[in-house]
Amino acid sequence: MSICVYVGNLATSTTEAMIRTAFTEAGCSVGNVTIMRSAQNDRSRGFGFVEVGTTEAVTDAIQRMNGSTVDGRVVAVSEARVRPAPRGDRRSFQSYSGAGESGPRRNTGARRKAR
């Protein structure tokens, strides 16, 4: 299993090949390179991940690449963190709006007497 390194402050024009070249020129072993892209317009979101082999390679890549310039921007490199599992069913908005799986809200409150 490979360990990933976070690479931030990327330009929108930065490609995976540019990041791979920068890491290999710095002497780091590189596996897969992934730049996170927006779903709406397929532009870079400004960060990505680089797979490296071992924990020693992670610390080496961070020391060599943090603060270096890629595509005209100074990049921030750190150890990638695992995203925590979401809490609950992540439908809190739907539960308040009545748009959940049970359909629209029903008036179940006390009824007023007709006069």
TABELUR-V935241 format. One record per helix or strand of 3 or more residues. SS is the DSSP state (H for helix, E for strand). FROM is the first residue (numbers start at 1). TO is the last residue. Records with the same first field share a line. If there is no record, write none. Layout:
# TABELUR-V935241
SS=FROM-TO ; FROM-TO
This chain:
# TABELUR-V935241
E=3-8 ; 33-37 ; 44-52 ; 76-79
H=16-25 ; 55-65 ; 92-97
